[in-house]
Amino acid sequence: MRRDVFQAIADPTRREIIGMVAHQSLNINSVTEKFDVSRMAIYKHIKILTECGLLTIKQQGRERYCEVKMERLAEVSGWVEECRKIWDNRLDNLDNYLNKLQNK
């Protein structure tokens, strides 16, 4: 199942995993050790992140490393930018309206 990238960033644990792996490629054990939840819970988060295309798992010898794919966050960035434009426009209109009221 291909998940939506917004599902990945909806959870604070997954956002933290993305942040950790964004700085450097980490093996799965290193990721799981950073959290006070079960390994299985972290594996489920990693699975969701890979299904969303935000993480890839690379085999290097006996270790499996998580690597982040930041380009998938472009979808989120584009959506946020569109929302920002809408709200900037609305706030500018409100500012103009309030200025007109003050100048009457």
C-alpha positions in Angstrom: 0.0 0.0 0.0 1.3 3.4 -0.9 0.7 5.9 1.9 0.3 9.6 1.7 3.3 11.7 2.8 1.0 13.7 5.0 0.4 10.5 7.1 4.1 10.3 7.7 4.5 13.8 9.1 1.2 13.6 11.2 3.0 11.6 13.9 5.6 13.3 16.1 7.7 10.1 16.4 7.9 9.8 12.6 8.8 13.5 12.3 11.6 12.9 14.9 12.8 9.8 12.9 12.9 12.0 9.7 14.9 14.6 11.6 17.4 12.1 12.9 18.0 10.4 9.6 18.1 13.7 7.7 21.4 14.5 9.4 23.0 11.2 8.7 22.2 7.7 7.5 21.5 5.5 10.6 21.1 1.8 11.1 17.8 0.7 12.3 19.1 -0.3 15.7 20.5 3.2 16.2 17.1 4.7 15.4 15.2 2.4 17.8 17.6 3.0 20.7 16.7 6.7 20.7 13.1 6.1 21.8 11.4 4.8 24.9 9.0 2.6 23.1 9.3 -0.9 21.8 11.4 -1.8 18.8 8.2 -3.1 17.1 6.6 0.3 17.4 9.6 2.0 15.8 9.7 -0.6 13.1 6.0 0.2 12.3 6.9 3.9 12.1 9.8 3.1 9.8 7.6 0.9 7.6 5.1 3.8 7.2 7.9 6.2 6.3 9.2 3.8 3.7 5.7 3.3 2.3 5.4 7.0 2.0 8.7 7.2 0.2 10.3 9.4 2.8 12.8 6.7 3.9 14.7 4.0 2.1 16.4 1.0 3.7 19.8 0.1 2.3 21.5 -3.1 3.2 25.2 -2.7 3.9 26.7 -6.0 5.0 24.7 -7.3 7.9 23.3 -3.8 8.8 20.2 -2.1 7.4 20.5 1.7 7.2 17.7 4.3 6.9 18.2 7.1 4.4 15.8 10.0 4.1 14.4 11.1 0.8 13.7 14.8 1.4 12.3 15.4 -2.1 9.1 13.7 -1.0 8.6 16.6 1.4 8.2 18.9 -1.6 4.5 17.9 -1.7 4.1 19.2 1.8 6.2 22.3 1.2 4.0 23.1 -1.9 0.8 22.7 0.1 2.1 24.9 2.9 3.2 27.5 0.4 -0.3 27.6 -1.2 -1.9 28.0 2.3 0.5 30.7 3.2 -0.3 32.6 0.0 -4.1 32.3 0.7 -3.7 33.6 4.3 -1.3 36.4 3.3 -3.9 37.6 0.8 -6.7 37.4 3.4 -4.6 39.2 6.0 -3.7 41.9 3.5 -7.3 42.4 2.7 -8.2 42.6 6.4 -5.4 45.1 6.9 -6.7 47.2 4.0 -10.2 47.1 5.3 -9.1 48.1 8.8 -7.1 51.0 7.4 -10.1 52.2 5.5 -12.2 52.1 8.6 -9.6 54.1 10.6 -9.3 56.8 7.9 -13.0 57.5 7.8 
